[in-house]
Amino acid sequence: MAFERPKIVVVVRDDLLAWQELNVTAFLVSGLTAAHPELVGEPYLDADGQSYLPMLGHPVSVLCGDAATLAAARSRAVGRGMALSIYTAQLFATGNDADNRAEVAAVGSDGLDLVGVGVVGERNAVDRVVKGARLHG
């Protein structure tokens, strides 16, 4: 699905350690990129001809909020039919994708202990989904 004016936003819980914030952000963006490969730009090439991997062609806004803010963002995104990536507190204790999926599968939607959500979509829709989150920093 191509977006006319795409906006990519990650919201991390405001009580995480710095390494956790970075880890969660990386995982969430990887999910958004996998679901929307059209957001990825072209490979980079330096003046010496060395090539580098492509990256997202759009900025990623990183916001923060408390657990209620993340739960509300997840609910609003689902209610709007928007795909989103999630990261729960339990995933810090796992070491692989299969265990990560099992942890998420063991909990109902409303019981997820969210520490991060990622969403991409049209700017206005994304802004409504992440309402209440504040700029990280």
C-alpha positions as a Markdown table, in Angstrom:
| # | Residue | x | y | z |
|---|---|---|---|---|
| 1 | Met | 0.0 | 0.0 | 0.0 |
| 2 | Ala | 1.5 | 3.3 | -1.1 |
| 3 | Phe | 0.8 | 6.4 | 1.0 |
| 4 | Glu | 0.5 | 9.8 | -0.5 |
| 5 | Arg | 2.0 | 11.5 | 2.6 |
| 6 | Pro | 3.5 | 8.7 | 4.8 |
| 7 | Lys | 4.3 | 9.2 | 8.4 |
| 8 | Ile | 6.3 | 6.7 | 10.4 |
| 9 | Val | 6.0 | 6.9 | 14.2 |
| 10 | Val | 7.3 | 4.8 | 17.0 |
| 11 | Val | 6.0 | 5.3 | 20.5 |
| 12 | Val | 8.1 | 3.8 | 23.4 |
| 13 | Arg | 7.1 | 3.6 | 27.0 |
| 14 | Asp | 8.5 | 6.4 | 29.0 |
| 15 | Asp | 10.0 | 4.2 | 31.8 |
| 16 | Leu | 12.5 | 2.2 | 29.7 |
| 17 | Leu | 16.3 | 2.2 | 29.9 |
| 18 | Ala | 18.1 | 3.9 | 27.1 |
| 19 | Trp | 19.3 | 0.5 | 25.6 |
| 20 | Gln | 15.7 | -0.8 | 25.7 |
| 21 | Glu | 14.3 | 2.3 | 23.9 |
| 22 | Leu | 16.9 | 1.8 | 21.1 |
| 23 | Asn | 16.2 | -1.9 | 20.9 |
| 24 | Val | 12.5 | -1.5 | 20.8 |
| 25 | Thr | 12.7 | 1.2 | 18.2 |
| 26 | Ala | 14.9 | -0.9 | 15.9 |
| 27 | Phe | 12.5 | -3.9 | 16.2 |
| 28 | Leu | 9.4 | -1.8 | 15.6 |
| 29 | Val | 10.9 | -0.1 | 12.5 |
| 30 | Ser | 12.0 | -3.5 | 11.1 |
| 31 | Gly | 8.4 | -4.6 | 11.3 |
| 32 | Leu | 7.1 | -1.5 | 9.6 |
| 33 | Thr | 9.7 | -1.8 | 6.9 |
| 34 | Ala | 9.0 | -5.5 | 6.2 |
| 35 | Ala | 5.3 | -4.7 | 5.8 |
| 36 | His | 5.9 | -1.6 | 3.6 |
| 37 | Pro | 9.0 | -2.2 | 1.5 |
| 38 | Glu | 7.9 | 0.7 | -0.8 |
| 39 | Leu | 9.0 | 3.1 | 2.0 |
| 40 | Val | 12.7 | 2.0 | 1.5 |
| 41 | Gly | 14.8 | 4.2 | -0.7 |
| 42 | Glu | 17.6 | 3.3 | -3.1 |
| 43 | Pro | 21.0 | 1.9 | -2.1 |
| 44 | Tyr | 23.7 | 4.5 | -1.2 |
| 45 | Leu | 26.9 | 4.9 | -3.2 |
| 46 | Asp | 29.9 | 6.9 | -2.0 |
| 47 | Ala | 32.3 | 8.8 | -4.3 |
| 48 | Asp | 34.7 | 5.8 | -4.4 |
| 49 | Gly | 32.0 | 3.5 | -5.7 |
| 50 | Gln | 31.4 | 1.6 | -2.4 |
| 51 | Ser | 27.7 | 0.7 | -2.1 |
| 52 | Tyr | 25.7 | 0.7 | 1.1 |
| 53 | Leu | 22.3 | -0.7 | 2.0 |
| 54 | Pro | 19.2 | 1.3 | 1.3 |
| 55 | Met | 17.3 | 2.9 | 4.3 |
| 56 | Leu | 13.9 | 4.2 | 4.8 |
| 57 | Gly | 13.2 | 7.2 | 2.5 |
| 58 | His | 11.2 | 9.0 | 5.2 |
| 59 | Pro | 12.0 | 10.2 | 8.7 |
| 60 | Val | 10.9 | 8.2 | 11.8 |
| 61 | Ser | 9.3 | 10.2 | 14.6 |
| 62 | Val | 10.1 | 8.7 | 18.0 |
| 63 | Leu | 7.6 | 9.6 | 20.7 |
| 64 | Cys | 7.1 | 8.4 | 24.3 |
| 65 | Gly | 4.2 | 7.8 | 26.6 |
| 66 | Asp | 3.0 | 5.8 | 29.5 |
| 67 | Ala | 1.4 | 2.3 | 29.3 |
| 68 | Ala | -2.1 | 3.8 | 28.9 |
| 69 | Thr | -0.9 | 5.9 | 26.0 |
| 70 | Leu | 0.6 | 2.9 | 24.2 |
| 71 | Ala | -2.5 | 0.8 | 24.8 |
| 72 | Ala | -4.7 | 3.6 | 23.4 |
| 73 | Ala | -2.5 | 3.9 | 20.3 |
| 74 | Arg | -2.7 | 0.2 | 19.7 |
| 75 | Ser | -6.5 | 0.2 | 20.1 |
| 76 | Arg | -6.9 | 3.2 | 17.8 |
| 77 | Ala | -4.7 | 1.7 | 15.1 |
| 78 | Val | -6.5 | -1.6 | 15.2 |
| 79 | Gly | -9.9 | 0.3 | 15.1 |
| 80 | Arg | -8.8 | 2.1 | 12.0 |
| 81 | Gly | -7.6 | -1.1 | 10.3 |
| 82 | Met | -4.0 | 0.0 | 10.4 |
| 83 | Ala | -1.2 | -2.6 | 10.6 |
| 84 | Leu | 1.2 | -1.9 | 13.4 |
| 85 | Ser | 4.2 | -3.4 | 15.1 |
| 86 | Ile | 4.3 | -4.1 | 18.8 |
| 87 | Tyr | 6.9 | -4.9 | 21.4 |
| 88 | Thr | 6.0 | -6.2 | 24.8 |
| 89 | Ala | 8.0 | -6.2 | 28.1 |
| 90 | Gln | 8.2 | -10.0 | 27.9 |
| 91 | Leu | 10.3 | -9.9 | 24.7 |
| 92 | Phe | 13.3 | -8.5 | 26.6 |
| 93 | Ala | 13.7 | -12.0 | 28.1 |
| 94 | Thr | 13.6 | -14.0 | 24.9 |
| 95 | Gly | 16.3 | -14.6 | 22.4 |
| 96 | Asn | 14.6 | -15.4 | 19.2 |
| 97 | Asp | 11.6 | -14.7 | 17.0 |
| 98 | Ala | 9.8 | -17.9 | 17.7 |
| 99 | Asp | 9.8 | -17.3 | 21.5 |
| 100 | Asn | 8.8 | -13.6 | 20.8 |
| 101 | Arg | 5.7 | -14.7 | 18.9 |
| 102 | Ala | 4.9 | -17.3 | 21.5 |
| 103 | Glu | 5.0 | -14.6 | 24.3 |
| 104 | Val | 2.7 | -12.3 | 22.3 |
| 105 | Ala | 0.3 | -15.2 | 21.4 |
| 106 | Ala | -0.1 | -16.1 | 25.1 |
| 107 | Val | -1.8 | -12.8 | 26.0 |
| 108 | Gly | -5.0 | -11.3 | 24.8 |
| 109 | Ser | -4.9 | -7.9 | 23.0 |
| 110 | Asp | -6.1 | -5.9 | 26.0 |
| 111 | Gly | -3.6 | -7.6 | 28.3 |
| 112 | Leu | -0.4 | -7.0 | 26.3 |
| 113 | Asp | 2.3 | -5.3 | 28.4 |
| 114 | Leu | 3.3 | -2.9 | 25.6 |
| 115 | Val | 6.6 | -1.1 | 25.8 |
| 116 | Gly | 6.5 | 0.1 | 22.2 |
| 117 | Val | 4.2 | 0.4 | 19.1 |
| 118 | Gly | 5.1 | 1.4 | 15.6 |
| 119 | Val | 2.7 | 2.6 | 13.0 |
| 120 | Val | 2.9 | 4.0 | 9.4 |
| 121 | Gly | 0.1 | 5.6 | 7.4 |
| 122 | Glu | -1.2 | 8.8 | 6.1 |
| 123 | Arg | -0.1 | 11.7 | 8.3 |
| 124 | Asn | -3.5 | 12.7 | 9.7 |
| 125 | Ala | -4.4 | 9.1 | 10.5 |
| 126 | Val | -1.1 | 8.4 | 12.3 |
| 127 | Asp | -1.4 | 11.7 | 14.3 |
| 128 | Arg | -4.8 | 10.6 | 15.5 |
| 129 | Val | -3.5 | 7.1 | 16.5 |
| 130 | Val | -0.6 | 8.5 | 18.6 |
| 131 | Lys | -2.6 | 11.3 | 20.2 |
| 132 | Gly | -1.3 | 11.8 | 23.7 |
| 133 | Ala | 2.2 | 10.7 | 23.1 |
| 134 | Arg | 4.9 | 13.3 | 23.4 |
| 135 | Leu | 8.2 | 13.9 | 21.6 |
| 136 | His | 10.9 | 11.7 | 22.9 |
| 137 | Gly | 14.0 | 13.3 | 24.3 |
